[in-house]
Amino acid sequence: MGTTIWELDFYSRPVFDDNQKKLWEVLICESPLEVTRSPETLFRFSKFTNNQNVNSLWLKEALEEALAQAPQAPRRIRFFRRQMNNMITKACEEFGVPAVPSRRTYSLNQWIQERMTDFYPSQPGYDAAAAKAASVQYPPLNISPLPEAVRGDKADRWAFVSLEAEAFGEMKDWDIAFSEAFPLDFLGVTPEMRIPGLIIFSRRAMPLAGWLSGIELGFLQLETEPLPRIRLETGASDSWILADLKDPQTLAEAQGFEQAKQQAQNIHFLAVQDNPESESFAGFWLLKQE
């Protein structure tokens, strides 16, 4: 099994059958993983069914059908829809590939938006009112401190920085132990656009980067209440305290980071290094807040 990761959604669509029941659809696409990956080369699979087939058996069979068409089997399957957790997890287990709740479904989210705009409205039985009610919003959950094994000490430092988008074209040549990225141009990023980021300098850089690589990184976000800090959102619903903002200067820098995110299509990055003089990264991840 190679390095391929799939993103999956199985849910009702704003399209009704002859019995006035919503059609369900499975969407499967490949995560790009690298900045230089062309979006046109990513594997995609879609299949409709009626509401009587909404079960793990049908979904497993759809996964098998997708695999027969795919250039490579996935090593894991990401999904973002919490309410479908049990069904998707069971189907993937029976399929033989682990399913992981994740907000790192950037390619899938982009595809769903394209279909909501360009594909579903052209289908017989499309309902515009149902389309408006199709968005997914979850309430924020309680934030947790980082695990003791990777939590920093007083010697650790962090800094807000930015890079021109054009610089990420050379990311494949950087010395990075753990990383994941995605092509920027398909998200509307121009070469001169500046991408903001947060770099953590830690003597525990490698353990921290290794832990981060296994928890489905979502995005960074400023929280001002009850205490100002930077949240790290991971998985489908986990949230971690990444940095406390203890003075007005660091809070102002964090607010500038949030503004820069908005100007960069909410794209940003998280990096981990041993020290500011290092020419290598323990970890480097491109992120996007949906």
FIDREN-586999 format. One line per 4 residues: number of its first residue (from 1); their letters; for each residue x, y, z of N, C-alpha, C. Coordinates in nm, 2 decimals. Layout:
! FIDREN-586999
NUM	a	X Y Z X Y Z X Y Z; ...
END
This chain:
! FIDREN-586999
1	mgtt	0.09 -0.12 0.00 0.00 0.00 0.00 0.09 0.12 0.00; 0.06 0.22 -0.09 0.14 0.34 -0.10 0.11 0.45 -0.01; 0.13 0.57 -0.05 0.11 0.69 0.03 -0.02 0.76 0.00; -0.10 0.71 -0.09 -0.22 0.77 -0.12 -0.32 0.79 -0.01
5	iwel	-0.39 0.90 0.00 -0.49 0.92 0.10 -0.62 0.97 0.02; -0.73 0.91 0.06 -0.86 0.95 0.00 -0.94 1.03 0.10; -1.02 1.12 0.04 -1.12 1.20 0.12 -1.26 1.15 0.08; -1.35 1.13 0.17 -1.48 1.07 0.14 -1.59 1.15 0.21
9	dfys	-1.70 1.16 0.13 -1.82 1.21 0.19 -1.94 1.13 0.14; -2.03 1.09 0.23 -2.15 1.01 0.19 -2.26 1.08 0.26; -2.35 1.14 0.18 -2.46 1.22 0.24 -2.56 1.25 0.14; -2.68 1.30 0.19 -2.79 1.34 0.10 -2.75 1.47 0.02
13	rpvf	-2.80 1.48 -0.10 -2.78 1.59 -0.19 -2.91 1.67 -0.21; -2.90 1.79 -0.26 -3.02 1.86 -0.29 -3.09 1.82 -0.42; -3.10 1.69 -0.44 -3.16 1.64 -0.56 -3.26 1.53 -0.51; -3.39 1.53 -0.56 -3.49 1.44 -0.52 -3.53 1.34 -0.63
17	ddnq	-3.56 1.22 -0.59 -3.60 1.12 -0.69 -3.75 1.13 -0.72; -3.81 1.04 -0.79 -3.95 1.04 -0.83 -4.04 1.03 -0.71; -3.99 0.97 -0.60 -4.07 0.96 -0.48 -4.06 1.07 -0.38; -3.99 1.18 -0.43 -3.97 1.30 -0.35 -3.88 1.27 -0.23
21	kklw	-3.79 1.18 -0.25 -3.69 1.15 -0.14 -3.55 1.19 -0.19; -3.47 1.25 -0.10 -3.34 1.30 -0.14 -3.25 1.18 -0.19; -3.18 1.21 -0.30 -3.08 1.11 -0.34 -2.95 1.13 -0.25; -2.89 1.02 -0.23 -2.76 1.02 -0.15 -2.65 1.00 -0.25
25	evli	-2.53 1.04 -0.21 -2.42 1.03 -0.30 -2.29 1.01 -0.22; -2.21 0.92 -0.27 -2.07 0.91 -0.22 -1.98 0.98 -0.31; -1.89 1.07 -0.25 -1.79 1.13 -0.32 -1.65 1.09 -0.27; -1.56 1.05 -0.35 -1.43 1.01 -0.31 -1.33 1.08 -0.40
29	cesp	-1.23 1.14 -0.33 -1.13 1.21 -0.41 -0.99 1.19 -0.34; -0.89 1.21 -0.41 -0.75 1.19 -0.36 -0.70 1.32 -0.29; -0.64 1.31 -0.18 -0.57 1.42 -0.12 -0.44 1.45 -0.20; -0.41 1.58 -0.23 -0.30 1.61 -0.32 -0.16 1.59 -0.25
33	levt	-0.15 1.62 -0.12 -0.03 1.59 -0.04 0.09 1.68 -0.07; 0.11 1.73 -0.20 0.22 1.81 -0.23 0.18 1.94 -0.31; 0.26 2.04 -0.29 0.24 2.17 -0.36 0.24 2.15 -0.51; 0.32 2.07 -0.56 0.34 2.06 -0.71 0.24 1.96 -0.77
37	rspe	0.16 1.90 -0.69 0.06 1.80 -0.75 -0.05 1.88 -0.83; -0.07 1.84 -0.96 -0.17 1.90 -1.04 -0.31 1.85 -1.00; -0.40 1.94 -0.97 -0.53 1.90 -0.93 -0.60 1.81 -1.03; -0.57 1.83 -1.16 -0.63 1.75 -1.27 -0.59 1.60 -1.26
41	tlfr	-0.48 1.57 -1.19 -0.44 1.43 -1.18 -0.49 1.36 -1.06; -0.57 1.43 -0.98 -0.62 1.36 -0.86 -0.74 1.27 -0.89; -0.74 1.15 -0.84 -0.85 1.06 -0.86 -0.98 1.11 -0.80; -1.09 1.09 -0.87 -1.22 1.12 -0.82 -1.32 1.01 -0.86
45	fskf	-1.42 0.99 -0.77 -1.52 0.89 -0.79 -1.65 0.94 -0.73; -1.76 0.93 -0.80 -1.89 0.96 -0.74 -2.00 0.86 -0.78; -2.10 0.84 -0.70 -2.21 0.75 -0.73 -2.33 0.79 -0.64; -2.44 0.80 -0.71 -2.57 0.83 -0.64 -2.64 0.70 -0.60
49	tnnq	-2.72 0.71 -0.50 -2.81 0.60 -0.46 -2.93 0.65 -0.39; -3.04 0.57 -0.37 -3.16 0.62 -0.30 -3.14 0.60 -0.15; -3.24 0.65 -0.08 -3.23 0.65 0.07 -3.24 0.51 0.13; -3.28 0.41 0.05 -3.29 0.27 0.10 -3.16 0.20 0.10
53	nvns	-3.06 0.26 0.04 -2.92 0.20 0.04 -2.83 0.28 0.13; -2.88 0.35 0.22 -2.79 0.43 0.31 -2.75 0.34 0.43; -2.64 0.26 0.40 -2.59 0.17 0.50 -2.44 0.14 0.47; -2.38 0.08 0.56 -2.23 0.05 0.55 -2.20 -0.05 0.44
57	lwlk	-2.30 -0.14 0.41 -2.27 -0.24 0.31 -2.27 -0.18 0.17; -2.36 -0.09 0.14 -2.36 -0.02 0.01 -2.24 0.06 0.00; -2.20 0.13 0.11 -2.08 0.22 0.10 -1.95 0.14 0.08; -1.94 0.02 0.15 -1.83 -0.07 0.12 -1.82 -0.11 -0.02
61	eale	-1.93 -0.14 -0.08 -1.94 -0.18 -0.22 -1.90 -0.07 -0.31; -1.94 0.05 -0.28 -1.90 0.17 -0.35 -1.75 0.19 -0.34; -1.69 0.17 -0.22 -1.54 0.18 -0.21 -1.47 0.08 -0.29; -1.52 -0.04 -0.30 -1.46 -0.14 -0.38 -1.47 -0.10 -0.53
65	eala	-1.58 -0.05 -0.57 -1.60 0.00 -0.71 -1.50 0.11 -0.74; -1.48 0.20 -0.64 -1.38 0.31 -0.66 -1.24 0.26 -0.67; -1.21 0.16 -0.59 -1.07 0.10 -0.59 -1.04 0.04 -0.72; -1.14 -0.02 -0.78 -1.12 -0.09 -0.91 -1.09 0.01 -1.02
69	qapq	-1.12 0.14 -1.00 -1.10 0.24 -1.10 -0.97 0.33 -1.06; -0.93 0.32 -0.94 -0.82 0.40 -0.89 -0.68 0.36 -0.93; -0.59 0.45 -0.95 -0.45 0.40 -0.98 -0.38 0.34 -0.87; -0.42 0.37 -0.74 -0.35 0.32 -0.63 -0.45 0.31 -0.51
73	aprr	-0.43 0.21 -0.43 -0.51 0.19 -0.31 -0.47 0.30 -0.20; -0.57 0.34 -0.12 -0.53 0.44 -0.02 -0.48 0.37 0.11; -0.40 0.45 0.18 -0.36 0.39 0.31 -0.45 0.44 0.42; -0.52 0.55 0.40 -0.63 0.58 0.49 -0.73 0.67 0.42
77	irff	-0.85 0.69 0.49 -0.96 0.76 0.42 -1.00 0.87 0.52; -1.00 0.99 0.48 -1.04 1.10 0.56 -1.19 1.13 0.54; -1.26 1.17 0.65 -1.40 1.22 0.63 -1.42 1.33 0.73; -1.51 1.42 0.70 -1.53 1.54 0.79 -1.67 1.54 0.86
81	rrqm	-1.76 1.46 0.81 -1.90 1.47 0.85 -1.92 1.38 0.98; -1.93 1.45 1.10 -1.94 1.37 1.22 -2.06 1.28 1.23; -2.17 1.33 1.18 -2.29 1.25 1.20 -2.29 1.12 1.12; -2.20 1.10 1.03 -2.18 0.98 0.95 -2.07 0.89 1.00
85	nnmi	-2.02 0.93 1.12 -1.90 0.86 1.17 -1.91 0.71 1.18; -2.02 0.66 1.24 -2.03 0.51 1.26 -2.04 0.44 1.13; -2.12 0.49 1.04 -2.14 0.42 0.91 -2.01 0.42 0.82; -1.95 0.54 0.82 -1.82 0.55 0.74 -1.71 0.46 0.80
89	tkac	-1.70 0.47 0.93 -1.59 0.39 1.00 -1.61 0.24 0.97; -1.74 0.19 0.99 -1.77 0.05 0.97 -1.74 0.01 0.83; -1.78 0.09 0.73 -1.76 0.05 0.59 -1.61 0.05 0.55; -1.54 0.14 0.61 -1.40 0.15 0.58 -1.32 0.03 0.64
93	eefg	-1.37 0.00 0.76 -1.31 -0.12 0.83 -1.33 -0.25 0.75; -1.45 -0.26 0.70 -1.48 -0.38 0.62 -1.41 -0.38 0.49; -1.38 -0.26 0.44 -1.30 -0.24 0.31 -1.16 -0.27 0.34; -1.11 -0.26 0.46 -0.97 -0.29 0.49 -0.88 -0.17 0.50
97	vpav	-0.94 -0.05 0.51 -0.86 0.08 0.51 -0.91 0.16 0.63; -0.83 0.21 0.72 -0.88 0.29 0.83 -0.94 0.42 0.79; -1.05 0.46 0.85 -1.11 0.59 0.83 -1.07 0.68 0.95; -1.04 0.81 0.91 -1.00 0.90 1.02 -1.08 1.03 1.00
101	psrr	-1.15 1.07 1.11 -1.22 1.20 1.11 -1.12 1.32 1.09; -1.15 1.41 1.00 -1.05 1.51 0.96 -1.12 1.63 0.91; -1.06 1.75 0.94 -1.10 1.87 0.87 -1.00 1.90 0.76; -0.91 1.81 0.73 -0.81 1.83 0.62 -0.86 1.76 0.50
105	tysl	-0.98 1.80 0.46 -1.05 1.75 0.34 -1.06 1.86 0.24; -0.95 1.93 0.22 -0.96 2.05 0.13 -1.00 2.03 -0.01; -0.95 1.92 -0.07 -0.98 1.88 -0.20 -1.13 1.84 -0.22; -1.18 1.77 -0.12 -1.32 1.73 -0.12 -1.41 1.85 -0.10
109	nqwi	-1.38 1.94 -0.01 -1.46 2.05 0.01 -1.47 2.14 -0.12; -1.36 2.15 -0.19 -1.36 2.23 -0.31 -1.45 2.16 -0.41; -1.44 2.03 -0.42 -1.52 1.96 -0.52 -1.67 1.97 -0.49; -1.71 1.96 -0.36 -1.85 1.97 -0.32 -1.90 2.11 -0.35
113	qerm	-1.82 2.21 -0.33 -1.86 2.35 -0.37 -1.88 2.36 -0.52; -1.79 2.30 -0.59 -1.81 2.30 -0.74 -1.94 2.23 -0.78; -1.97 2.12 -0.72 -2.09 2.05 -0.76 -2.22 2.12 -0.71; -2.21 2.19 -0.60 -2.33 2.27 -0.55 -2.36 2.38 -0.65
117	tdfy	-2.25 2.43 -0.71 -2.27 2.55 -0.80 -2.30 2.50 -0.95; -2.22 2.40 -0.99 -2.22 2.37 -1.14 -2.29 2.24 -1.17; -2.30 2.15 -1.08 -2.35 2.01 -1.12 -2.50 1.99 -1.07; -2.52 2.00 -0.94 -2.65 1.96 -0.89 -2.77 2.05 -0.95
121	psqp	-2.74 2.18 -0.97 -2.85 2.26 -1.03 -2.90 2.21 -1.17; -2.81 2.14 -1.23 -2.85 2.09 -1.37 -2.92 1.95 -1.36; -2.93 1.89 -1.25 -2.99 1.76 -1.23 -3.14 1.76 -1.22; -3.21 1.66 -1.28 -3.36 1.65 -1.26 -3.38 1.63 -1.11
125	gyda	-3.48 1.70 -1.05 -3.52 1.69 -0.91 -3.44 1.78 -0.82; -3.36 1.87 -0.88 -3.28 1.97 -0.79 -3.37 2.06 -0.72; -3.34 2.09 -0.59 -3.42 2.18 -0.51 -3.33 2.28 -0.45; -3.35 2.41 -0.49 -3.26 2.52 -0.44 -3.27 2.54 -0.29
129	aaak	-3.39 2.52 -0.23 -3.41 2.54 -0.09 -3.33 2.44 -0.01; -3.33 2.31 -0.06 -3.25 2.21 0.01 -3.10 2.24 0.00; -3.06 2.30 -0.11 -2.92 2.33 -0.13 -2.87 2.44 -0.03; -2.96 2.53 0.00 -2.92 2.64 0.10 -2.91 2.58 0.24
133	aasv	-2.98 2.47 0.27 -2.97 2.41 0.40 -2.86 2.31 0.41; -2.78 2.29 0.31 -2.68 2.18 0.31 -2.55 2.20 0.38; -2.53 2.33 0.43 -2.40 2.36 0.49 -2.38 2.28 0.62; -2.26 2.26 0.66 -2.23 2.18 0.78 -2.16 2.28 0.88
137	qypp	-2.22 2.30 1.00 -2.16 2.38 1.10 -2.16 2.31 1.23; -2.05 2.31 1.30 -2.04 2.24 1.43 -2.01 2.34 1.54; -2.06 2.33 1.66 -2.02 2.42 1.76 -1.88 2.40 1.81; -1.81 2.50 1.85 -1.67 2.49 1.90 -1.67 2.40 2.03
141	lnis	-1.57 2.32 2.04 -1.56 2.23 2.16 -1.45 2.29 2.25; -1.44 2.23 2.37 -1.35 2.27 2.47 -1.20 2.25 2.42; -1.12 2.34 2.46 -0.98 2.33 2.41 -0.90 2.25 2.52; -0.79 2.18 2.48 -0.71 2.10 2.57 -0.57 2.14 2.56
145	plpe	-0.49 2.12 2.66 -0.34 2.15 2.66 -0.28 2.04 2.57; -0.16 2.07 2.51 -0.09 1.96 2.44 -0.05 1.85 2.54; -0.04 1.73 2.49 0.01 1.62 2.57 0.15 1.65 2.64; 0.17 1.60 2.75 0.29 1.63 2.83 0.41 1.59 2.75
149	avrg	0.41 1.48 2.67 0.53 1.43 2.60 0.58 1.53 2.50; 0.49 1.61 2.45 0.53 1.71 2.34 0.52 1.85 2.38; 0.47 1.88 2.51 0.46 2.01 2.55 0.59 2.08 2.57; 0.60 2.20 2.53 0.73 2.27 2.54 0.77 2.31 2.68
153	dkad	0.89 2.37 2.69 0.94 2.42 2.82 0.97 2.57 2.80; 1.03 2.63 2.90 1.06 2.77 2.90 1.16 2.81 2.79; 1.23 2.71 2.74 1.33 2.75 2.64 1.27 2.75 2.50; 1.14 2.71 2.49 1.08 2.71 2.36 1.04 2.85 2.32
157	rwaf	1.04 2.87 2.19 1.00 3.00 2.13 0.91 2.98 2.01; 0.83 3.08 1.97 0.75 3.07 1.85 0.75 3.21 1.79; 0.72 3.21 1.66 0.71 3.34 1.59 0.61 3.33 1.47; 0.55 3.44 1.45 0.46 3.46 1.33 0.55 3.51 1.22
161	vsle	0.54 3.44 1.10 0.62 3.48 0.98 0.53 3.47 0.86; 0.59 3.50 0.75 0.51 3.49 0.62 0.61 3.46 0.51; 0.56 3.39 0.40 0.64 3.36 0.29 0.55 3.39 0.16; 0.62 3.43 0.06 0.55 3.45 -0.07 0.51 3.31 -0.12
165	aeaf	0.39 3.31 -0.18 0.34 3.18 -0.23 0.43 3.11 -0.32; 0.50 3.19 -0.40 0.59 3.14 -0.50 0.70 3.05 -0.44; 0.74 3.08 -0.31 0.85 3.01 -0.25 0.81 2.86 -0.22; 0.68 2.83 -0.21 0.64 2.70 -0.18 0.66 2.60 -0.30
169	gemk	0.68 2.66 -0.42 0.72 2.57 -0.53 0.84 2.49 -0.51; 0.93 2.54 -0.42 1.05 2.47 -0.39 1.04 2.38 -0.26; 0.92 2.37 -0.21 0.91 2.29 -0.09 0.96 2.15 -0.09; 0.94 2.09 -0.21 0.99 1.95 -0.22 1.14 1.93 -0.21
173	dwdi	1.21 2.05 -0.22 1.36 2.04 -0.20 1.40 2.08 -0.06; 1.31 2.12 0.02 1.34 2.15 0.16 1.37 2.03 0.24; 1.45 2.04 0.34 1.48 1.93 0.43 1.38 1.92 0.54; 1.28 1.84 0.53 1.16 1.83 0.62 1.14 1.68 0.66
177	afse	1.13 1.66 0.79 1.11 1.52 0.84 0.96 1.48 0.82; 0.87 1.57 0.86 0.73 1.54 0.85 0.66 1.66 0.78; 0.58 1.63 0.68 0.51 1.74 0.61 0.39 1.70 0.53; 0.31 1.79 0.50 0.20 1.77 0.40 0.16 1.91 0.34
181	afpl	0.13 1.91 0.21 0.09 2.04 0.15 -0.02 2.01 0.05; -0.04 2.11 -0.03 -0.14 2.10 -0.14 -0.11 2.21 -0.24; -0.16 2.19 -0.36 -0.13 2.30 -0.46 -0.21 2.42 -0.43; -0.14 2.54 -0.44 -0.20 2.66 -0.40 -0.28 2.73 -0.52
185	dflg	-0.24 2.70 -0.64 -0.30 2.77 -0.75 -0.45 2.73 -0.77; -0.49 2.61 -0.73 -0.62 2.57 -0.75 -0.72 2.63 -0.65; -0.66 2.70 -0.55 -0.74 2.77 -0.45 -0.73 2.92 -0.47; -0.69 2.96 -0.58 -0.69 3.10 -0.62 -0.57 3.18 -0.56
189	vtpe	-0.47 3.12 -0.52 -0.35 3.19 -0.47 -0.26 3.23 -0.58; -0.22 3.35 -0.59 -0.12 3.40 -0.69 0.02 3.40 -0.63; 0.12 3.39 -0.72 0.26 3.37 -0.68 0.31 3.48 -0.58; 0.26 3.60 -0.59 0.31 3.71 -0.50 0.24 3.72 -0.37
193	mrip	0.13 3.64 -0.36 0.05 3.65 -0.23 0.13 3.60 -0.12; 0.12 3.67 0.00 0.20 3.63 0.11 0.12 3.53 0.20; 0.18 3.42 0.23 0.11 3.31 0.31 0.16 3.32 0.46; 0.08 3.35 0.56 0.13 3.36 0.69 0.15 3.23 0.76
197	glii	0.23 3.23 0.86 0.25 3.10 0.93 0.30 3.12 1.07; 0.31 3.01 1.14 0.36 3.01 1.28 0.47 2.91 1.29; 0.59 2.95 1.33 0.70 2.86 1.35 0.73 2.84 1.50; 0.74 2.71 1.54 0.77 2.67 1.68 0.91 2.63 1.68
201	fsrr	0.99 2.69 1.77 1.13 2.65 1.80 1.14 2.57 1.93; 1.17 2.44 1.92 1.17 2.36 2.04 1.28 2.26 2.04; 1.33 2.23 2.16 1.42 2.12 2.18 1.35 1.98 2.16; 1.22 1.99 2.17 1.14 1.86 2.14 1.08 1.87 2.00
205	ampl	1.15 1.93 1.91 1.10 1.95 1.78 1.06 1.82 1.71; 1.14 1.72 1.71 1.11 1.60 1.64 0.99 1.52 1.70; 0.99 1.50 1.84 0.87 1.44 1.89 0.74 1.52 1.87; 0.75 1.65 1.88 0.63 1.73 1.85 0.59 1.72 1.71
209	agwl	0.68 1.72 1.61 0.65 1.71 1.47 0.59 1.57 1.44; 0.65 1.47 1.50 0.59 1.33 1.49 0.45 1.32 1.54; 0.43 1.38 1.65 0.29 1.38 1.71 0.19 1.45 1.62; 0.23 1.57 1.57 0.15 1.65 1.48 0.12 1.58 1.35
213	sgie	0.21 1.50 1.30 0.19 1.43 1.18 0.08 1.32 1.19; 0.05 1.28 1.31 -0.05 1.17 1.32 -0.19 1.21 1.37; -0.21 1.34 1.37 -0.34 1.39 1.43 -0.43 1.47 1.33; -0.41 1.46 1.20 -0.49 1.52 1.10 -0.51 1.67 1.13
217	lgfl	-0.40 1.74 1.10 -0.40 1.89 1.12 -0.51 1.96 1.04; -0.58 2.05 1.10 -0.68 2.13 1.03 -0.64 2.27 1.01; -0.63 2.35 1.11 -0.60 2.49 1.10 -0.56 2.55 1.23; -0.50 2.67 1.22 -0.47 2.75 1.34 -0.57 2.87 1.35
221	qlet	-0.61 2.90 1.47 -0.71 3.01 1.49 -0.68 3.09 1.61; -0.70 3.22 1.61 -0.69 3.30 1.72 -0.81 3.29 1.81; -0.80 3.27 1.94 -0.91 3.28 2.03 -0.88 3.39 2.13; -0.97 3.48 2.15 -0.95 3.59 2.24 -1.02 3.58 2.38
225	eplp	-1.12 3.49 2.38 -1.20 3.47 2.51 -1.20 3.32 2.54; -1.19 3.28 2.67 -1.17 3.37 2.79 -1.02 3.42 2.80; -0.93 3.35 2.73 -0.79 3.40 2.73 -0.74 3.40 2.59; -0.65 3.50 2.56 -0.60 3.51 2.42 -0.50 3.40 2.40
229	rirl	-0.52 3.32 2.29 -0.42 3.21 2.26 -0.45 3.17 2.11; -0.35 3.09 2.07 -0.37 3.03 1.93 -0.41 2.88 1.95; -0.53 2.85 1.89 -0.58 2.72 1.89 -0.53 2.64 1.77; -0.50 2.51 1.79 -0.47 2.42 1.68 -0.59 2.33 1.67
233	etga	-0.66 2.33 1.56 -0.77 2.25 1.53 -0.73 2.12 1.46; -0.77 2.01 1.51 -0.72 1.88 1.45 -0.84 1.78 1.44; -0.82 1.67 1.37 -0.93 1.57 1.36 -1.06 1.64 1.31; -1.17 1.58 1.35 -1.30 1.64 1.32 -1.35 1.74 1.42
237	sdsw	-1.29 1.73 1.54 -1.35 1.82 1.65 -1.25 1.85 1.76; -1.12 1.80 1.75 -1.03 1.83 1.86 -0.97 1.97 1.85; -0.93 2.02 1.96 -0.87 2.16 1.97 -0.77 2.16 2.08; -0.65 2.22 2.05 -0.54 2.22 2.14 -0.49 2.36 2.16
241	ilad	-0.43 2.39 2.28 -0.37 2.52 2.31 -0.23 2.51 2.25; -0.20 2.58 2.15 -0.07 2.58 2.09 0.02 2.69 2.14; -0.03 2.81 2.17 0.05 2.92 2.22 -0.04 3.01 2.30; 0.00 3.05 2.42 -0.07 3.15 2.50 -0.01 3.29 2.46
245	lkdp	-0.10 3.39 2.45 -0.06 3.52 2.41 -0.07 3.61 2.54; 0.05 3.63 2.60 0.06 3.68 2.73 0.08 3.83 2.74; 0.09 3.90 2.63 0.11 4.05 2.64 0.05 4.11 2.51; 0.03 4.24 2.52 -0.04 4.31 2.40 0.04 4.29 2.27
249	qtla	0.17 4.28 2.28 0.25 4.27 2.15 0.22 4.14 2.08; 0.22 4.03 2.15 0.19 3.90 2.09 0.05 3.89 2.04; -0.04 3.95 2.12 -0.18 3.95 2.08 -0.20 4.03 1.95; -0.13 4.14 1.93 -0.14 4.22 1.81 -0.08 4.14 1.69
253	eaqg	0.03 4.07 1.72 0.09 3.99 1.61 -0.01 3.88 1.57; -0.08 3.82 1.66 -0.18 3.72 1.63 -0.29 3.77 1.55; -0.33 3.89 1.59 -0.44 3.96 1.51 -0.40 3.99 1.37; -0.27 4.03 1.35 -0.21 4.05 1.22 -0.21 3.92 1.14
257	feqa	-0.18 3.81 1.21 -0.17 3.68 1.15 -0.31 3.64 1.09; -0.42 3.67 1.18 -0.55 3.64 1.13 -0.59 3.72 1.01; -0.55 3.85 1.01 -0.59 3.93 0.90 -0.51 3.88 0.77; -0.39 3.84 0.79 -0.31 3.79 0.67 -0.37 3.66 0.62
261	kqqa	-0.42 3.58 0.71 -0.49 3.46 0.67 -0.61 3.49 0.58; -0.69 3.58 0.62 -0.81 3.62 0.54 -0.77 3.67 0.40; -0.66 3.74 0.39 -0.61 3.79 0.26 -0.55 3.68 0.18; -0.52 3.57 0.24 -0.46 3.46 0.16 -0.55 3.34 0.15
265	qnih	-0.68 3.37 0.14 -0.78 3.26 0.12 -0.79 3.16 0.24; -0.75 3.22 0.36 -0.74 3.14 0.48 -0.64 3.03 0.48; -0.54 3.04 0.39 -0.43 2.95 0.38 -0.32 3.00 0.47; -0.25 2.91 0.54 -0.14 2.94 0.63 -0.06 2.82 0.65
269	flav	0.04 2.83 0.74 0.13 2.71 0.76 0.17 2.70 0.91; 0.21 2.58 0.94 0.27 2.55 1.08 0.40 2.48 1.05; 0.50 2.53 1.12 0.64 2.47 1.10 0.70 2.45 1.24; 0.79 2.35 1.25 0.86 2.32 1.37 1.00 2.30 1.34
273	qdnp	1.09 2.37 1.42 1.23 2.36 1.40 1.30 2.35 1.54; 1.43 2.30 1.54 1.50 2.29 1.66 1.54 2.43 1.72; 1.58 2.52 1.62 1.62 2.66 1.66 1.61 2.75 1.54; 1.61 2.88 1.56 1.59 2.97 1.44 1.71 2.96 1.34
277	eses	1.82 2.91 1.38 1.94 2.90 1.29 1.93 2.77 1.20; 1.85 2.68 1.23 1.84 2.56 1.16 1.80 2.57 1.02; 1.86 2.50 0.93 1.82 2.50 0.79 1.73 2.38 0.75; 1.68 2.31 0.85 1.59 2.20 0.82 1.47 2.22 0.91
281	fagf	1.36 2.14 0.88 1.24 2.15 0.95 1.21 2.01 1.01; 1.17 2.00 1.14 1.12 1.88 1.19 0.98 1.85 1.13; 0.91 1.96 1.11 0.77 1.95 1.05 0.73 2.08 0.98; 0.66 2.06 0.87 0.61 2.18 0.79 0.48 2.14 0.72
285	wllk	0.37 2.21 0.76 0.24 2.17 0.70 0.17 2.30 0.65; 0.12 2.29 0.53 0.03 2.39 0.47 -0.11 2.36 0.53; -0.18 2.46 0.57 -0.32 2.45 0.63 -0.42 2.54 0.57; -0.54 2.51 0.59 -0.65 2.60 0.53 -0.77 2.59 0.63
289	qe	-0.82 2.71 0.67 -0.94 2.71 0.75 -1.06 2.73 0.66; -1.15 2.63 0.66 -1.27 2.63 0.58 -1.37 2.73 0.63
END
